[in-house]
Amino acid sequence: MVVKISIKNILLTFDIEEFDLPLELGKDISENEQFEISKGGTEEVLELLYKNNLRSTFFLSAKFSKLYPNLIRKISKQHEIGLHCLEHKDNYSKMNEEEAIERIKNGKNIIEKIIDKKIIGFRAPRCQPPNYNVLNKSGILYDSSLNPIYIPGRYNNFFSQRTVFSENNVQILPISVSPILRLPLFWIAFRNFPLLYSKYITNRCNNYACLVFHSWEFVNIEKFDLPRFIKRNTGEKLNLKLNNYINWCIKNNFEFKTVSDYLITS
Protein backbone atom coordinates (compact mmCIF):
# COMPACT_ATOMS: atom_id res chain seq x y z
CA MET A 1 0.00 0.00 0.00
CA VAL A 2 1.30 3.47 -0.91
CA VAL A 3 0.88 6.12 1.79
CA LYS A 4 0.41 9.70 0.61
CA ILE A 5 2.84 11.91 2.55
CA SER A 6 2.05 15.37 1.09
CA ILE A 7 0.10 17.20 -1.58
CA LYS A 8 1.89 17.05 -4.92
CA ASN A 9 1.70 18.98 -8.14
CA ILE A 10 1.75 16.58 -11.07
CA LEU A 11 3.44 17.92 -14.20
CA LEU A 12 2.71 15.67 -17.16
CA THR A 13 5.03 16.62 -20.02
CA PHE A 14 5.23 15.23 -23.54
CA ASP A 15 8.06 15.53 -26.06
CA ILE A 16 6.59 15.69 -29.56
CA GLU A 17 9.19 14.92 -32.20
CA GLU A 18 9.91 12.88 -35.28
CA PHE A 19 10.41 9.23 -34.22
CA ASP A 20 14.08 9.02 -35.20
CA LEU A 21 15.12 6.74 -32.35
CA PRO A 22 15.62 3.74 -34.68
CA LEU A 23 18.12 5.81 -36.68
CA GLU A 24 20.07 6.56 -33.49
CA LEU A 25 20.35 2.81 -32.95
CA GLY A 26 21.40 2.06 -36.53
CA LYS A 27 17.99 0.82 -37.73
CA ASP A 28 16.09 1.91 -40.83
CA ILE A 29 12.88 3.93 -40.73
CA SER A 30 11.49 6.26 -43.37
CA GLU A 31 10.94 9.93 -42.55
CA ASN A 32 7.25 9.54 -43.37
CA GLU A 33 6.88 6.74 -40.84
CA GLN A 34 8.77 8.77 -38.23
CA PHE A 35 6.23 11.56 -38.53
CA GLU A 36 3.12 9.39 -38.81
CA ILE A 37 3.97 7.41 -35.67
CA SER A 38 4.48 10.58 -33.65
CA LYS A 39 1.31 12.14 -35.06
CA GLY A 40 -0.75 9.10 -34.13
CA GLY A 41 0.73 9.05 -30.65
CA THR A 42 0.05 12.76 -30.17
CA GLU A 43 -3.60 12.26 -31.02
CA GLU A 44 -3.81 9.45 -28.46
CA VAL A 45 -2.25 11.69 -25.80
CA LEU A 46 -4.68 14.52 -26.54
CA GLU A 47 -7.66 12.17 -26.23
CA LEU A 48 -6.35 10.80 -22.91
CA LEU A 49 -5.89 14.31 -21.49
CA TYR A 50 -9.27 15.45 -22.83
CA LYS A 51 -11.23 12.66 -21.18
CA ASN A 52 -9.50 13.42 -17.86
CA ASN A 53 -9.91 17.20 -18.30
CA LEU A 54 -6.19 17.85 -17.77
CA ARG A 55 -3.75 20.46 -19.03
CA SER A 56 -0.17 19.48 -19.77
CA THR A 57 3.04 20.84 -21.28
CA PHE A 58 4.14 19.77 -24.76
CA PHE A 59 7.72 20.34 -25.93
CA LEU A 60 7.63 20.44 -29.73
CA SER A 61 10.05 19.82 -32.56
CA ALA A 62 9.74 22.66 -35.08
CA LYS A 63 10.25 20.17 -37.92
CA PHE A 64 7.24 18.16 -36.71
CA SER A 65 5.22 21.33 -36.10
CA LYS A 66 5.71 22.63 -39.65
CA LEU A 67 4.29 19.40 -41.03
CA TYR A 68 1.19 19.36 -38.79
CA PRO A 69 0.33 23.01 -37.99
CA ASN A 70 -3.38 22.30 -37.41
CA LEU A 71 -2.53 19.62 -34.85
CA ILE A 72 -0.15 22.02 -33.11
CA ARG A 73 -2.83 24.72 -32.95
CA LYS A 74 -5.20 22.15 -31.45
CA ILE A 75 -2.66 21.36 -28.73
CA SER A 76 -2.08 25.05 -28.06
CA LYS A 77 -5.78 25.75 -27.42
CA GLN A 78 -5.74 23.67 -24.23
CA HIS A 79 -2.13 23.05 -23.28
CA GLU A 80 1.20 24.79 -22.80
CA ILE A 81 3.66 24.71 -25.70
CA GLY A 82 7.41 24.68 -25.17
CA LEU A 83 10.29 24.21 -27.59
CA HIS A 84 11.97 20.83 -27.92
CA CYS A 85 14.23 21.52 -30.88
CA LEU A 86 14.48 22.73 -34.44
CA GLU A 87 15.08 19.10 -35.48
CA HIS A 88 15.28 16.17 -33.12
CA LYS A 89 18.73 15.21 -34.39
CA ASP A 90 20.08 18.48 -32.94
CA ASN A 91 22.57 18.20 -30.07
CA TYR A 92 22.79 21.70 -28.64
CA SER A 93 25.29 20.67 -25.98
CA LYS A 94 27.90 20.02 -28.70
CA MET A 95 27.26 23.13 -30.82
CA ASN A 96 29.09 26.40 -30.44
CA GLU A 97 27.02 29.16 -28.84
CA GLU A 98 26.23 30.99 -32.07
CA GLU A 99 24.89 27.89 -33.83
CA ALA A 100 22.89 26.76 -30.81
CA ILE A 101 21.29 30.20 -30.36
CA GLU A 102 20.46 30.42 -34.06
CA ARG A 103 18.81 27.00 -34.20
CA ILE A 104 16.90 27.44 -30.95
CA LYS A 105 15.64 30.88 -31.98
CA ASN A 106 14.68 29.53 -35.40
CA GLY A 107 12.71 26.65 -33.92
CA LYS A 108 11.06 28.96 -31.40
CA ASN A 109 10.02 31.43 -34.09
CA ILE A 110 8.56 28.70 -36.33
CA ILE A 111 6.29 27.38 -33.60
CA GLU A 112 5.35 30.82 -32.30
CA LYS A 113 4.10 31.77 -35.76
CA ILE A 114 1.95 28.63 -35.88
CA ILE A 115 0.33 29.08 -32.46
CA ASP A 116 0.48 32.91 -32.28
CA LYS A 117 1.82 32.72 -28.72
CA LYS A 118 5.18 33.28 -27.08
CA ILE A 119 7.21 30.25 -26.07
CA ILE A 120 9.07 30.49 -22.76
CA GLY A 121 9.95 26.85 -22.01
CA PHE A 122 12.51 24.40 -23.39
CA ARG A 123 13.57 20.78 -23.13
CA ALA A 124 16.54 19.57 -25.15
CA PRO A 125 16.55 16.36 -27.21
CA ARG A 126 17.97 13.50 -25.14
CA CYS A 127 18.01 15.92 -22.17
CA GLN A 128 21.33 17.40 -23.29
CA PRO A 129 20.87 21.20 -23.32
CA PRO A 130 23.39 23.92 -24.13
CA ASN A 131 24.65 26.11 -21.30
CA TYR A 132 22.02 28.31 -19.70
CA ASN A 133 23.56 31.46 -21.12
CA VAL A 134 22.58 30.17 -24.59
CA LEU A 135 18.99 29.64 -23.44
CA ASN A 136 18.86 33.08 -21.87
CA LYS A 137 20.08 34.69 -25.09
CA SER A 138 17.50 32.66 -27.03
CA GLY A 139 14.57 34.08 -25.05
CA ILE A 140 13.97 30.94 -22.95
CA LEU A 141 12.73 31.59 -19.41
CA TYR A 142 12.68 28.03 -18.09
CA ASP A 143 14.34 24.73 -18.95
CA SER A 144 13.19 21.21 -18.07
CA SER A 145 16.08 19.23 -19.56
CA LEU A 146 17.93 18.27 -16.39
CA ASN A 147 17.48 14.60 -15.54
CA PRO A 148 19.36 14.35 -12.22
CA ILE A 149 20.50 10.75 -12.55
CA TYR A 150 23.38 8.83 -14.13
CA ILE A 151 22.71 7.21 -17.52
CA PRO A 152 25.79 5.49 -19.02
CA GLY A 153 26.68 6.95 -22.40
CA ARG A 154 24.34 9.91 -21.95
CA TYR A 155 25.18 12.00 -18.90
CA ASN A 156 26.12 11.92 -15.24
CA ASN A 157 23.84 14.28 -13.33
CA PHE A 158 23.63 12.14 -10.20
CA PHE A 159 24.73 14.94 -7.88
CA SER A 160 22.83 17.72 -9.64
CA GLN A 161 20.06 19.58 -7.86
CA ARG A 162 16.72 17.80 -8.05
CA THR A 163 14.44 20.74 -7.24
CA VAL A 164 13.82 24.06 -8.99
CA PHE A 165 16.71 26.54 -9.15
CA SER A 166 17.86 29.42 -11.36
CA GLU A 167 20.98 30.05 -13.40
CA ASN A 168 21.75 32.83 -15.92
CA ASN A 169 18.18 34.15 -15.50
CA VAL A 170 16.74 30.78 -16.53
CA GLN A 171 14.61 28.73 -14.14
CA ILE A 172 15.57 25.06 -14.18
CA LEU A 173 12.88 22.52 -13.35
CA PRO A 174 14.52 19.07 -13.14
CA ILE A 175 12.73 15.90 -14.19
CA SER A 176 11.65 14.06 -11.06
CA VAL A 177 13.68 11.42 -9.25
CA SER A 178 13.58 10.12 -5.71
CA PRO A 179 15.87 11.55 -3.03
CA ILE A 180 19.14 9.81 -2.10
CA LEU A 181 19.03 6.86 -4.52
CA ARG A 182 17.83 9.01 -7.43
CA LEU A 183 15.31 6.43 -8.64
CA PRO A 184 13.84 7.77 -11.91
CA LEU A 185 10.23 8.50 -12.83
CA PHE A 186 10.76 9.23 -16.53
CA TRP A 187 9.37 7.27 -19.49
CA ILE A 188 11.61 4.18 -19.40
CA ALA A 189 10.99 3.61 -15.69
CA PHE A 190 7.25 4.35 -15.89
CA ARG A 191 6.72 1.78 -18.67
CA ASN A 192 9.08 -0.96 -17.49
CA PHE A 193 8.38 -0.99 -13.76
CA PRO A 194 5.06 -1.77 -12.04
CA LEU A 195 2.67 1.14 -11.50
CA LEU A 196 3.25 0.80 -7.75
CA TYR A 197 6.85 1.92 -8.39
CA SER A 198 5.72 5.18 -10.05
CA LYS A 199 3.26 5.84 -7.24
CA TYR A 200 6.03 5.34 -4.70
CA ILE A 201 8.42 7.72 -6.48
CA THR A 202 5.64 10.29 -6.85
CA ASN A 203 5.11 10.25 -3.11
CA ARG A 204 8.84 10.62 -2.51
CA CYS A 205 9.15 13.76 -4.65
CA ASN A 206 9.11 17.19 -3.05
CA ASN A 207 6.33 19.59 -4.10
CA TYR A 208 6.07 18.34 -7.67
CA ALA A 209 6.41 15.21 -9.76
CA CYS A 210 7.49 15.92 -13.35
CA LEU A 211 6.94 12.99 -15.70
CA VAL A 212 8.26 12.82 -19.27
CA PHE A 213 6.80 10.87 -22.17
CA HIS A 214 7.17 10.90 -25.96
CA SER A 215 4.20 10.86 -28.31
CA TRP A 216 5.60 7.83 -30.17
CA GLU A 217 5.33 5.75 -26.99
CA PHE A 218 1.55 5.84 -27.34
CA VAL A 219 1.80 3.81 -30.56
CA ASN A 220 2.62 0.09 -30.47
CA ILE A 221 6.21 -0.13 -31.78
CA GLU A 222 6.72 -3.85 -31.10
CA LYS A 223 7.43 -4.48 -34.80
CA PHE A 224 10.67 -2.50 -34.68
CA ASP A 225 14.02 -4.14 -34.06
CA LEU A 226 14.72 -2.16 -30.90
CA PRO A 227 15.79 -3.08 -27.36
CA ARG A 228 13.00 -4.63 -25.36
CA PHE A 229 13.01 -1.92 -22.69
CA ILE A 230 12.34 0.74 -25.35
CA LYS A 231 9.35 -0.88 -27.02
CA ARG A 232 7.85 -2.70 -24.03
CA ASN A 233 4.38 -1.53 -22.90
CA THR A 234 3.91 1.00 -25.70
CA GLY A 235 0.61 1.85 -27.40
CA GLU A 236 -2.60 0.93 -25.62
CA LYS A 237 -0.71 -0.58 -22.68
CA LEU A 238 0.91 2.76 -21.88
CA ASN A 239 -2.37 4.58 -22.44
CA LEU A 240 -4.13 2.39 -19.88
CA LYS A 241 -1.24 2.56 -17.41
CA LEU A 242 -1.02 6.35 -17.55
CA ASN A 243 -4.80 6.61 -17.23
CA ASN A 244 -4.65 4.46 -14.08
CA TYR A 245 -1.87 6.68 -12.72
CA ILE A 246 -3.92 9.79 -13.44
CA ASN A 247 -6.94 8.30 -11.66
CA TRP A 248 -4.76 7.46 -8.65
CA CYS A 249 -3.43 11.03 -8.55
CA ILE A 250 -6.94 12.49 -8.76
CA LYS A 251 -8.16 10.16 -6.00
CA ASN A 252 -5.30 11.39 -3.80
CA ASN A 253 -6.11 15.04 -4.51
CA PHE A 254 -2.90 15.77 -6.40
CA GLU A 255 -3.06 18.83 -8.62
CA PHE A 256 -2.20 18.70 -12.32
CA LYS A 257 -0.46 21.79 -13.69
CA THR A 258 1.52 22.92 -16.70
CA VAL A 259 5.18 23.63 -16.02
CA SER A 260 4.76 27.40 -16.36
CA ASP A 261 1.71 27.44 -14.07
CA TYR A 262 3.66 25.51 -11.44
CA LEU A 263 6.65 27.86 -11.65
CA ILE A 264 4.39 30.91 -11.33
CA THR A 265 2.53 29.60 -8.28
CA SER A 266 5.37 27.81 -6.45
C-alpha positions as MATLAB code, in Angstrom:
seq = 'MVVKISIKNILLTFDIEEFDLPLELGKDISENEQFEISKGGTEEVLELLYKNNLRSTFFLSAKFSKLYPNLIRKISKQHEIGLHCLEHKDNYSKMNEEEAIERIKNGKNIIEKIIDKKIIGFRAPRCQPPNYNVLNKSGILYDSSLNPIYIPGRYNNFFSQRTVFSENNVQILPISVSPILRLPLFWIAFRNFPLLYSKYITNRCNNYACLVFHSWEFVNIEKFDLPRFIKRNTGEKLNLKLNNYINWCIKNNFEFKTVSDYLITS';
ca = [
       0.000    0.000    0.000;
       1.303    3.468   -0.912;
       0.877    6.115    1.786;
       0.412    9.695    0.606;
       2.842   11.909    2.546;
       2.053   15.367    1.089;
       0.096   17.200   -1.582;
       1.885   17.052   -4.923;
       1.699   18.976   -8.136;
       1.754   16.576  -11.074;
       3.439   17.924  -14.204;
       2.711   15.672  -17.157;
       5.027   16.618  -20.018;
       5.231   15.225  -23.544;
       8.064   15.532  -26.058;
       6.588   15.690  -29.556;
       9.191   14.917  -32.196;
       9.909   12.882  -35.279;
      10.408    9.230  -34.224;
      14.084    9.023  -35.199;
      15.125    6.742  -32.350;
      15.619    3.738  -34.679;
      18.116    5.814  -36.677;
      20.067    6.560  -33.495;
      20.353    2.809  -32.954;
      21.398    2.061  -36.532;
      17.991    0.824  -37.733;
      16.088    1.913  -40.832;
      12.880    3.931  -40.727;
      11.488    6.262  -43.366;
      10.935    9.927  -42.551;
       7.247    9.540  -43.374;
       6.882    6.735  -40.837;
       8.767    8.774  -38.227;
       6.226   11.565  -38.534;
       3.122    9.386  -38.815;
       3.972    7.407  -35.671;
       4.482   10.576  -33.650;
       1.312   12.143  -35.064;
      -0.754    9.099  -34.134;
       0.725    9.050  -30.647;
       0.051   12.762  -30.174;
      -3.601   12.256  -31.024;
      -3.814    9.449  -28.458;
      -2.246   11.690  -25.804;
      -4.684   14.516  -26.541;
      -7.657   12.166  -26.231;
      -6.354   10.803  -22.910;
      -5.892   14.308  -21.491;
      -9.269   15.454  -22.826;
     -11.228   12.660  -21.179;
      -9.496   13.420  -17.864;
      -9.909   17.197  -18.296;
      -6.191   17.853  -17.771;
      -3.751   20.463  -19.034;
      -0.166   19.484  -19.769;
       3.042   20.839  -21.279;
       4.142   19.768  -24.762;
       7.718   20.340  -25.933;
       7.634   20.440  -29.733;
      10.045   19.819  -32.565;
       9.740   22.660  -35.081;
      10.247   20.175  -37.915;
       7.242   18.160  -36.707;
       5.217   21.330  -36.096;
       5.708   22.631  -39.651;
       4.285   19.402  -41.034;
       1.193   19.357  -38.791;
       0.326   23.012  -37.992;
      -3.381   22.301  -37.414;
      -2.527   19.619  -34.853;
      -0.154   22.016  -33.107;
      -2.829   24.716  -32.950;
      -5.197   22.152  -31.451;
      -2.656   21.357  -28.733;
      -2.085   25.052  -28.057;
      -5.785   25.753  -27.420;
      -5.741   23.670  -24.235;
      -2.127   23.050  -23.278;
       1.201   24.793  -22.797;
       3.655   24.708  -25.700;
       7.408   24.678  -25.168;
      10.293   24.212  -27.586;
      11.974   20.833  -27.916;
      14.228   21.520  -30.878;
      14.480   22.731  -34.441;
      15.083   19.104  -35.476;
      15.285   16.172  -33.116;
      18.733   15.210  -34.389;
      20.080   18.484  -32.936;
      22.571   18.199  -30.070;
      22.795   21.700  -28.642;
      25.292   20.667  -25.982;
      27.899   20.017  -28.700;
      27.256   23.127  -30.820;
      29.091   26.405  -30.439;
      27.023   29.162  -28.835;
      26.231   30.988  -32.071;
      24.889   27.895  -33.835;
      22.889   26.763  -30.809;
      21.294   30.195  -30.362;
      20.463   30.420  -34.058;
      18.808   26.996  -34.199;
      16.899   27.440  -30.949;
      15.638   30.884  -31.984;
      14.685   29.533  -35.405;
      12.708   26.649  -33.917;
      11.059   28.958  -31.399;
      10.019   31.434  -34.094;
       8.560   28.702  -36.330;
       6.292   27.377  -33.602;
       5.349   30.819  -32.300;
       4.099   31.774  -35.763;
       1.955   28.633  -35.882;
       0.334   29.082  -32.460;
       0.483   32.909  -32.279;
       1.816   32.715  -28.719;
       5.183   33.283  -27.085;
       7.210   30.247  -26.072;
       9.073   30.493  -22.762;
       9.954   26.848  -22.008;
      12.508   24.403  -23.389;
      13.567   20.781  -23.125;
      16.539   19.566  -25.146;
      16.554   16.362  -27.211;
      17.973   13.503  -25.143;
      18.013   15.917  -22.174;
      21.327   17.398  -23.289;
      20.870   21.195  -23.317;
      23.393   23.918  -24.129;
      24.646   26.107  -21.305;
      22.021   28.305  -19.704;
      23.563   31.459  -21.125;
      22.579   30.171  -24.592;
      18.993   29.636  -23.443;
      18.862   33.083  -21.865;
      20.081   34.695  -25.089;
      17.498   32.661  -27.026;
      14.573   34.077  -25.048;
      13.970   30.943  -22.954;
      12.726   31.585  -19.411;
      12.682   28.033  -18.087;
      14.340   24.728  -18.948;
      13.193   21.210  -18.069;
      16.081   19.231  -19.562;
      17.926   18.270  -16.389;
      17.485   14.602  -15.544;
      19.355   14.351  -12.218;
      20.495   10.747  -12.550;
      23.375    8.825  -14.133;
      22.714    7.207  -17.516;
      25.787    5.489  -19.021;
      26.679    6.950  -22.399;
      24.337    9.913  -21.954;
      25.180   12.004  -18.899;
      26.117   11.925  -15.241;
      23.835   14.279  -13.328;
      23.627   12.143  -10.204;
      24.734   14.939   -7.885;
      22.830   17.719   -9.636;
      20.061   19.580   -7.860;
      16.718   17.803   -8.048;
      14.443   20.739   -7.239;
      13.823   24.058   -8.989;
      16.711   26.540   -9.147;
      17.864   29.421  -11.363;
      20.980   30.050  -13.402;
      21.746   32.831  -15.918;
      18.175   34.148  -15.498;
      16.737   30.778  -16.527;
      14.606   28.735  -14.135;
      15.567   25.057  -14.183;
      12.875   22.519  -13.354;
      14.520   19.071  -13.138;
      12.726   15.905  -14.192;
      11.654   14.056  -11.062;
      13.683   11.421   -9.254;
      13.581   10.121   -5.713;
      15.869   11.551   -3.032;
      19.145    9.813   -2.097;
      19.034    6.855   -4.524;
      17.829    9.006   -7.426;
      15.314    6.435   -8.639;
      13.840    7.775  -11.915;
      10.230    8.502  -12.833;
      10.759    9.232  -16.531;
       9.368    7.272  -19.491;
      11.605    4.177  -19.401;
      10.987    3.613  -15.695;
       7.252    4.346  -15.893;
       6.718    1.784  -18.670;
       9.079   -0.956  -17.493;
       8.380   -0.990  -13.763;
       5.059   -1.769  -12.037;
       2.675    1.138  -11.499;
       3.252    0.797   -7.753;
       6.846    1.916   -8.387;
       5.720    5.176  -10.050;
       3.260    5.840   -7.238;
       6.032    5.338   -4.697;
       8.425    7.719   -6.479;
       5.637   10.293   -6.850;
       5.111   10.246   -3.112;
       8.843   10.619   -2.511;
       9.150   13.756   -4.648;
       9.111   17.191   -3.047;
       6.330   19.594   -4.104;
       6.071   18.343   -7.669;
       6.412   15.214   -9.763;
       7.487   15.920  -13.348;
       6.935   12.986  -15.699;
       8.263   12.823  -19.267;
       6.802   10.869  -22.169;
       7.171   10.899  -25.964;
       4.203   10.865  -28.312;
       5.604    7.832  -30.171;
       5.332    5.751  -26.986;
       1.550    5.835  -27.344;
       1.804    3.811  -30.565;
       2.620    0.092  -30.467;
       6.206   -0.133  -31.782;
       6.718   -3.847  -31.102;
       7.429   -4.481  -34.801;
      10.665   -2.497  -34.676;
      14.023   -4.145  -34.063;
      14.716   -2.163  -30.904;
      15.795   -3.077  -27.359;
      13.001   -4.626  -25.364;
      13.008   -1.917  -22.690;
      12.344    0.744  -25.350;
       9.347   -0.879  -27.017;
       7.849   -2.698  -24.028;
       4.381   -1.533  -22.904;
       3.910    0.999  -25.699;
       0.613    1.853  -27.395;
      -2.603    0.929  -25.620;
      -0.706   -0.585  -22.681;
       0.907    2.757  -21.876;
      -2.370    4.584  -22.441;
      -4.129    2.392  -19.885;
      -1.245    2.558  -17.411;
      -1.022    6.349  -17.548;
      -4.800    6.614  -17.226;
      -4.646    4.463  -14.083;
      -1.867    6.678  -12.724;
      -3.918    9.791  -13.440;
      -6.943    8.304  -11.660;
      -4.764    7.465   -8.646;
      -3.434   11.034   -8.554;
      -6.942   12.490   -8.755;
      -8.158   10.161   -5.998;
      -5.296   11.385   -3.802;
      -6.106   15.044   -4.514;
      -2.900   15.765   -6.396;
      -3.058   18.835   -8.621;
      -2.204   18.699  -12.324;
      -0.460   21.791  -13.694;
       1.524   22.923  -16.705;
       5.180   23.626  -16.015;
       4.761   27.401  -16.355;
       1.708   27.436  -14.074;
       3.660   25.513  -11.436;
       6.646   27.858  -11.647;
       4.392   30.912  -11.332;
       2.534   29.600   -8.280;
       5.366   27.808   -6.454;
];
